[in-house]
Amino acid sequence: MSVRVSLVAAARSSAPLAERFGDDRPLDHAGWREIQFAAHALVPLGAAELRYCSPTPRSRATGDALGFAPLSQPALRDCDMGRWSGLTLAEAAAHDPAAVNTWLGDPRTAPHGGESLLAFIFRVGGWLDTRPLQDGSVVAVAEPGVVRAALVYALGAPPSAYWHVDVRPLSVTTITGLPGRWHLSVEALPG
């Protein structure tokens, strides 16, 4: 018996260079268009026994547009960035470059006053390990950072691996297994 967890990265709410920590903007026009193009491949994931989403507007809208009717899951919220919420990485670095360097280099620190990278990874991993299914499938729409955190946790990779994983909007990452025994499953989406 194993659980299949498909993590769908939410569609865009801003251009990549305009992404802000704690961004809760709704989907932008490009995000809606991306959903239209990808829906044929993603809609079948809605057959999962359990369907969740991050509490952000863009995750909810992505899940609803794909017909998932997901339940909002607070554990799937993005990393709490404290004082840096609302800033881009470049803006945070311009205000306090030493703090940004510390944060990027040590996963146990939270110079922004929010959540450390390590705490974030373990929060998301805790959600992954407590899925109520013994056998079956789960789909969750979440922010790209949440997908990266889940992948780092599932693979038992060092926290620094978080910075080396790119998660594109509407990409699907599938993890199979049981708590403490997760495996990455790479599959091609149909046509």
Secondary structure per residue as TSV (DSSP state, phi and psi in degrees):
chain	resnum	aa	ss	phi	psi
A	1	M	-	360.0	140.3
A	2	S	-	-155.5	161.5
A	3	V	E	-105.6	140.2
A	4	R	E	-110.2	116.0
A	5	V	E	-112.6	113.5
A	6	S	E	-100.7	118.0
A	7	L	E	-102.1	117.5
A	8	V	E	-103.1	123.1
A	9	A	E	-73.5	132.5
A	10	A	-	-57.8	150.3
A	11	A	-	-66.2	168.0
A	12	R	-	-70.5	147.6
A	13	S	S	-121.1	-3.8
A	14	S	S	-165.7	165.3
A	15	A	-	-64.9	148.5
A	16	P	G	-52.4	-40.3
A	17	L	G	-76.2	-11.7
A	18	A	G	-99.4	3.4
A	19	E	-	-64.8	136.3
A	20	R	-	-118.7	148.0
A	21	F	T	-61.9	134.5
A	22	G	T	69.4	24.3
A	23	D	-	-66.1	120.8
A	24	D	-	-119.0	27.3
A	25	R	-	-70.6	151.6
A	26	P	-	-73.4	173.9
A	27	L	-	-56.7	142.6
A	28	D	-	-94.0	-180.0
A	29	H	H	-58.5	-43.1
A	30	A	H	-62.5	-37.7
A	31	G	H	-62.5	-43.8
A	32	W	H	-63.9	-39.7
A	33	R	H	-65.3	-40.8
A	34	E	H	-59.5	-41.5
A	35	I	H	-61.7	-43.4
A	36	Q	H	-59.0	-41.3
A	37	F	H	-73.8	-32.0
A	38	A	H	-96.0	-11.7
A	39	A	H	-54.4	-41.6
A	40	H	H	-58.0	-32.0
A	41	A	H	-87.7	-26.1
A	42	L	H	-96.1	-29.7
A	43	V	G	-53.8	-40.8
A	44	P	G	-58.1	-23.2
A	45	L	G	-63.7	-20.2
A	46	G	G	-67.1	-7.8
A	47	A	G	-76.9	-2.9
A	48	A	S	-58.9	148.2
A	49	E	S	-65.3	-34.6
A	50	L	E	-124.1	135.0
A	51	R	E	-132.1	123.4
A	52	Y	E	-128.0	167.3
A	53	C	E	-149.9	158.1
A	54	S	-	-65.3	154.3
A	55	P	S	-74.1	5.7
A	56	T	S	-77.2	150.6
A	57	P	H	-57.4	-38.8
A	58	R	H	-72.4	-33.1
A	59	S	H	-68.5	-44.4
A	60	R	H	-60.6	-47.7
A	61	A	H	-63.3	-39.2
A	62	T	H	-63.0	-49.1
A	63	G	H	-61.3	-42.5
A	64	D	H	-65.8	-42.3
A	65	A	H	-64.1	-28.6
A	66	L	T	-87.7	0.3
A	67	G	T	79.2	18.3
A	68	F	-	-77.3	-25.6
A	69	A	-	47.6	57.4
A	70	P	-	-76.9	152.3
A	71	L	E	-89.0	134.0
A	72	S	E	-68.2	132.5
A	73	Q	-	-122.7	106.0
A	74	P	G	-55.9	-31.6
A	75	A	G	-65.3	-15.8
A	76	L	G	-94.7	11.8
A	77	R	S	-70.4	155.8
A	78	D	-	-68.5	169.8
A	79	C	-	-58.9	134.3
A	80	D	-	-74.0	113.5
A	81	M	-	-98.6	12.9
A	82	G	G	51.1	-126.4
A	83	R	G	-63.7	-18.9
A	84	W	G	-86.3	-3.9
A	85	S	T	-57.2	132.7
A	86	G	T	92.4	-11.1
A	87	L	-	-98.0	153.5
A	88	T	-	-81.5	165.9
A	89	L	H	-60.5	-40.5
A	90	A	H	-62.3	-40.4
A	91	E	H	-66.1	-42.6
A	92	A	H	-62.4	-41.6
A	93	A	H	-66.6	-34.6
A	94	A	H	-68.2	-36.4
A	95	H	H	-76.6	-38.4
A	96	D	-	-152.4	77.0
A	97	P	H	-61.1	-35.6
A	98	A	H	-65.2	-41.2
A	99	A	H	-65.7	-40.3
A	100	V	H	-64.4	-43.2
A	101	N	H	-62.2	-40.3
A	102	T	H	-62.3	-46.7
A	103	W	H	-62.4	-42.7
A	104	L	H	-70.2	-26.3
A	105	G	H	-96.4	-21.5
A	106	D	-	-130.6	107.4
A	107	P	T	-67.6	-8.9
A	108	R	T	-89.8	-9.6
A	109	T	-	-96.5	156.8
A	110	A	-	-143.6	69.1
A	111	P	T	-64.0	-13.7
A	112	H	T	-83.8	-6.4
A	113	G	S	86.3	5.6
A	114	G	S	-103.1	-130.1
A	115	E	-	-101.6	137.3
A	116	S	-	-72.9	159.3
A	117	L	H	-59.6	-41.6
A	118	L	H	-63.0	-44.7
A	119	A	H	-62.8	-40.1
A	120	F	H	-61.6	-49.1
A	121	I	H	-59.5	-43.8
A	122	F	H	-71.4	-30.7
A	123	R	H	-63.7	-48.7
A	124	V	H	-64.9	-41.3
A	125	G	H	-62.6	-36.9
A	126	G	H	-61.6	-40.1
A	127	W	H	-62.5	-45.9
A	128	L	H	-59.1	-42.7
A	129	D	H	-74.8	-11.4
A	130	T	T	-112.6	23.9
A	131	R	-	-62.8	134.7
A	132	P	S	-74.6	-7.8
A	133	L	-	-82.3	142.5
A	134	Q	S	-93.4	-27.5
A	135	D	S	-153.5	133.7
A	136	G	E	141.1	-160.6
A	137	S	E	-133.0	150.6
A	138	V	E	-131.8	141.2
A	139	V	E	-124.4	139.2
A	140	A	E	-139.4	130.4
A	141	V	E	-99.3	125.7
A	142	A	E	-148.7	169.2
A	143	E	-	-63.3	150.4
A	144	P	H	-54.2	-37.1
A	145	G	H	-62.2	-36.2
A	146	V	H	-66.2	-42.2
A	147	V	H	-62.5	-43.1
A	148	R	H	-62.2	-43.7
A	149	A	H	-62.2	-42.4
A	150	A	H	-63.0	-41.1
A	151	L	H	-65.6	-44.8
A	152	V	H	-60.8	-44.0
A	153	Y	H	-64.9	-49.0
A	154	A	H	-60.8	-37.1
A	155	L	H	-85.1	-6.9
A	156	G	T	65.3	27.4
A	157	A	-	-77.4	156.7
A	158	P	-	-64.9	149.6
A	159	P	G	-53.7	-30.0
A	160	S	G	-62.2	-21.1
A	161	A	G	-63.5	-24.4
A	162	Y	G	-51.7	-40.0
A	163	W	G	-75.8	-6.6
A	164	H	G	-112.1	15.0
A	165	V	-	-116.1	122.2
A	166	D	-	-98.5	130.5
A	167	V	-	-122.3	114.1
A	168	R	-	-87.4	153.0
A	169	P	T	-55.0	136.3
A	170	L	T	66.6	13.1
A	171	S	-	-76.4	156.8
A	172	V	E	-119.1	127.8
A	173	T	E	-116.4	123.9
A	174	T	E	-113.0	129.1
A	175	I	E	-119.6	131.4
A	176	T	E	-123.1	154.9
A	177	G	E	136.5	-148.7
A	178	L	E	-137.6	164.6
A	179	P	T	-49.9	129.3
A	180	G	T	81.9	-7.0
A	181	R	E	-138.1	65.9
A	182	W	E	-97.3	151.6
A	183	H	E	-136.6	141.8
A	184	L	E	-80.1	133.4
A	185	S	E	-117.9	116.4
A	186	V	-	-103.1	122.1
A	187	E	-	-135.9	149.9
A	188	A	-	-83.2	137.1
A	189	L	-	-78.2	147.4
A	190	P	-	-62.9	145.2
A	191	G	-	5.3	360.0
